[in-house]
Amino acid sequence: MSLLETYEAMQKEAQVEQEKQERVEMLVKYASAAEELLEKEYGTDYQAEDVEKLAENLIALDMQTQEEQEKVAEYTEAGRIIARAYIEELKNATK
């Protein structure tokens, strides 16, 4: 294995490790938020499974919200493109 290949392998390994760390941080964030919500609502009367389930639901909700925002952005851009084309057609028709 050449020095360059070793370096590239180390870079890839470091990137994978960083992605794992980011995922763990995200999961901790959602689990903490879920635990805080459950504690506000039920005090200490909840189980670890409740925290996991609520965290999963929070993640799913955020993903759904993000997908909907992306769709709205796509539709908005499509509307602008159609409007520009329509305006161009009107300009060309009046010439």
N, C-alpha and C positions, 0 to 999 in steps of 0.2 A: 504494500500500500504506500503510495507516494505521500509526500508531505502535504500536497494540495488536497488529495483525497481525504487524508486524516483531518485536515482543517475543515473541509466541507462537512464531513461526518460530525465533527464536534459542533459546528454551527447548527446543523439540523437537529442534533440532540438537544442543544440549548434552546432552540425554538420550540421543540416539543415540550420540554420542561416548563418553559414560560407559559405555553398554552394551558398546560395542566394546572399551573399555579393560578392563572386567571380564572379557570373554571372553578377551582376550589374557592377562590375569593368570592365569585359570584354566588356559589351555593351557600357560603357562609352568610353573605348579605341577605339572601332570601330567607334562610333559616332564622336568622336574627329578627328579621322583620315579622316573620310568621309567629315566632315566640313572643315578641312584644305585643302583637295583636291579640294572641290567645291570652296572654297574661292580663291585658286590659279588660278583656271580655269575661274571662273565667277565673281570674286570680291564679291559683296554683292547681286548679282542678282540670288538668289536661295531660295527655300522654305524649311520648316522643313521636308516636305514629301520627298524632294530630298535627304536630309541627311539620312533619314530613309531607303530609297530605296538603296542608295549607300552603307550604312553600312550593309544592308542585303546581298547585292551582294558581298561585301568584305568578310563577314563571309562565304558565300557559296563557294567563291573561295578558301579561306583558308582550308575549310573542304574538298573540292575536291582535293586540293594539298596534304593534309595529307593522304587521302585515296589512292591516286596514289603512294605516297612514301611508304606506307605500302605494296601495291601490289608489287612494285619493290623489296622491301626487302624480301617478301615471295618468289617471283620468283627467286631471287638471291640465297636464301637458298635452294630452291628446286633444282636449277641447281647444287649447290655444292654437295648436297646429291646424285644426279644422277651421277655426275662426280666421286665421291668417290666409288660408287657402280660399275661403269664401270671399274675403275682402279683395284678394288678388283677382278672383273671378269677376267680381263686380267692377273693379277698376278696368279690367280688360274688356268687359262687355260694354262699358260706356265710352270707349275710345273709338 
